Amino acid sequence: MRANVMLKFVSNDPDQKQTPGSVNKLFRRIFEYIWQNKFIFLAALGIIFCLSILQIIIPQIARYSIDVVIPEKKVNLLPWIAAAILFVAILRGVLDFSRLYLMSLFGQKIVESIRNDLYQHIQKLSISFFDNQRTGDLMSRLAENVNAIGSLVSSDVSEILVDSLTVLAIVTYLFSADWQVALLLILTWPLQIYITQVFSKFIQGAYRDVEDQAAAINNQIQDTISNINAIKSFGNEKYEIDRFSEQSRNYAAVNIRAIRLWSIFVPTIDTINIIASLIVLVVGSWAVIAGRLTVGELTAFFAYTNQVSKPILRFSKMMNVVQKALVSSERIFAILDTEPEVKDRENAIDLTSVQGRMRFEAVDFAYNQGETVLHNFTLDIQPGMSVALVGSSGSGKSTIAKLAARFYDPQKGMIFIDDQDLRDISLDSLRSNLGIVSQETLLLYGTIRDNIAYGKLEATDAEIEAAAKAANAHDFIMGFPDGYNSIIGERGVKLSGGQRQRLAIARVLVKNPQFVILDEATSALDTESEKLIQESLSKLLKGRTSLVIAHRLSTIQNADLIVVLEGGKIIESGTHAELIAKGGRYSSLHNIQFTQKSTLPEQTEMIDTNQNKINQIQAIAELA
Ligand SMILES: Nc1ncnc2c1ncn2[C@@H]1O[C@H](COP(=O)(O)OP(=O)(O)OP(=O)(O)O)[C@@H](O)[C@H]1O
């Protein structure tokens, strides 16, 4: 399944060829969004139709002046003609304003629907989906790709509709006025279309490069800003600046190439249009001399020649926009079509009263096919029990926690809450009964109050304060000038590690779940913070069923059950006393950690052999 997801996204290469079938399907799907706003669209269409009629009327007024008013010296008609031109101009202005406004409204509504659908869907997707995604890529789908569709359906579609209707109306009129001159006018069209096609192929390629480079720059900015600590700690600022300058240079180069192509293309088409005008002038003048055309008709012909040349340029520009929008919609629908791997079953039940038992029965799990992480894992956690998972790095401790939270489903075996299969429980109700304090404390940009209330959005100030007090966080919060309203920066960067952990504990306390998953922090805190955190943790775990992923054995001696894992299998389990008495793996890990603790600098000389040191380092590395 994961492989499929990967393939799906790899296949979103913008260079991929779109088959007519896939293009039709994309248009159909975009049309579904258009149809949701059909009234605005139809109103805009009506206006567009009126605008194309007006485009024909103005040259006709000029023709009437030249052919009738001037030769017949009908001076009294001049004010009427002026009034007619003024009226048509104002009407055109009002209609154009309405068209622009309605089409922008229409585009914005479509963009809003697609963006919301996409965000909603991304929120529903399983963790496994995010394992394979780059944040920068998802962000570009939500922002640029959605806007590309918006720009197509708003301004560009309306322009192309105005253009098409205008060209159609003009050509019909010209043929009815003088088909021979009309034919000469459109004589250059095949050449213009051919040149446009050739150029658009190059221009599209150039724009693709521009997009690729823009994406590369975005990804680099996103990567480097979110990892600024790593860059600074390695002193790699210069390296990053050089890398960025190169990307920036490449970006400028592809942009310049695209502009160069446009700069050749536009004058070429202009020159052909001038040639077309010349043909119309020469042949039209000859037709006037021969008495087949009036001077006014020739003037109108000129005006129309000008009017039809603009759409041809715009059509070529449109081809780019359509291509861009198709690529964008393909990328968007690829996400919308991705089914969440973990989702509610039909008739999923809500957990109402929870006793608090959690049971794993013969669970097998692999993130990737064939790479088993857990094998035949069985564990029965009684209500209110605290179970600690111990084992070397990669033995599967966090994976068990992720399965309990149903971030993934096991391939074999079952997990139960009380007597209910986890897969039958609605995800909302499962997660509302579950609190997770993870190793890397996940705080959001905002105030301390908002971050604690994230556990229970409707929490009152009193509840938030009570939770903060229980988590030993109240005092340090009140130490900030703005107290609970202090802004803590992105990912809580303005707090110390211990403060972040206590906020995370307060957040779960305010949620008050029956089950708690605690991924213990690996880094040791100073004794004072450690004591404060241990205190708040014992309040958090009291009376709840808990699964504690332990990295330091000193913190789990009071657990009701300690499970030792190795390679995704339980190798021993029991209480601290039982496991120590047994003298197995736990006992040896404990001895090593204990020895390590007692070998503080002043006691280092007590370690008599180098082998002892090596053992300690290995054991610490395993446990971290
Ligand atoms: N999202 C993932 N995709 C693929 N493999 C993963 C993923 N997460 C973990 N693994 C693999 O699963 C195995 C178990 O990882 P897990 O995180 O459960 O170990 P752990 O015991 O919690 O380790 P640690 O103590 O270092 O946190 C490891 O081999 C790891 O590489």
The ligand as a Tripos MOL2 file, in Angstrom:
@<TRIPOS>MOLECULE
LIG
   31    33     1     0     0
SMALL
NO_CHARGES

@<TRIPOS>ATOM
      1 N1          7.8360    5.4520    9.9320 N.pl3     1 LIG1
      2 C1          8.6430    4.4170    9.7950 C.ar      1 LIG1
      3 N2          8.8240    3.8690    8.5860 N.ar      1 LIG1
      4 C2          9.6380    2.8110    8.4200 C.ar      1 LIG1
      5 N3         10.3050    2.2070    9.4250 N.ar      1 LIG1
      6 C3         10.1810    2.7150   10.6550 C.ar      1 LIG1
      7 C4          9.3380    3.8420   10.9110 C.ar      1 LIG1
      8 N4          9.3870    4.1170   12.2350 N.ar      1 LIG1
      9 C5         10.2230    3.2120   12.7800 C.ar      1 LIG1
     10 N5         10.6910    2.3700   11.8480 N.ar      1 LIG1
     11 C6         11.5820    1.2190   12.0880 C.3       1 LIG1
     12 O1         10.9490    0.3520   12.9960 O.3       1 LIG1
     13 C7         11.8670   -0.1650   13.9320 C.3       1 LIG1
     14 C8         11.3700    0.0680   15.3500 C.3       1 LIG1
     15 O2         11.3390    1.4510   15.5720 O.3       1 LIG1
     16 P1         10.7900    2.0700   16.9290 P.3       1 LIG1
     17 O3         10.7570    3.5390   16.7350 O.co2     1 LIG1
     18 O4          9.5320    1.4130   17.3200 O.co2     1 LIG1
     19 O5         11.9400    1.6790   17.9400 O.3       1 LIG1
     20 P2         12.1720    2.1220   19.4310 P.3       1 LIG1
     21 O6         12.3720    0.9000   20.2200 O.co2     1 LIG1
     22 O7         11.0950    3.0390   19.8890 O.co2     1 LIG1
     23 O8         13.5340    2.9060   19.2900 O.3       1 LIG1
     24 P3         14.0620    4.1870   20.0880 P.3       1 LIG1
     25 O9         14.2880    3.7420   21.4990 O.co2     1 LIG1
     26 O10        15.3470    4.5000   19.3920 O.co2     1 LIG1
     27 O11        13.0530    5.2740   19.9500 O.co2     1 LIG1
     28 C9         13.2020    0.4970   13.6430 C.3       1 LIG1
     29 O12        13.9580   -0.4400   12.9090 O.3       1 LIG1
     30 C10        12.8690    1.6790   12.7460 C.3       1 LIG1
     31 O13        13.8590    1.8990   11.7960 O.3       1 LIG1
@<TRIPOS>BOND
     1     1     2 1
     2     2     3 ar
     3     2     7 ar
     4     3     4 ar
     5     4     5 ar
     6     5     6 ar
     7     6     7 ar
     8     6    10 ar
     9     7     8 ar
    10     8     9 ar
    11     9    10 ar
    12    10    11 1
    13    11    12 1
    14    11    30 1
    15    12    13 1
    16    13    14 1
    17    13    28 1
    18    14    15 1
    19    15    16 1
    20    16    17 2
    21    16    18 1
    22    16    19 1
    23    19    20 1
    24    20    21 2
    25    20    22 1
    26    20    23 1
    27    23    24 1
    28    24    25 2
    29    24    26 1
    30    24    27 1
    31    28    29 1
    32    28    30 1
    33    30    31 1
@<TRIPOS>SUBSTRUCTURE
     1 LIG1         1 GROUP 0 **** ****
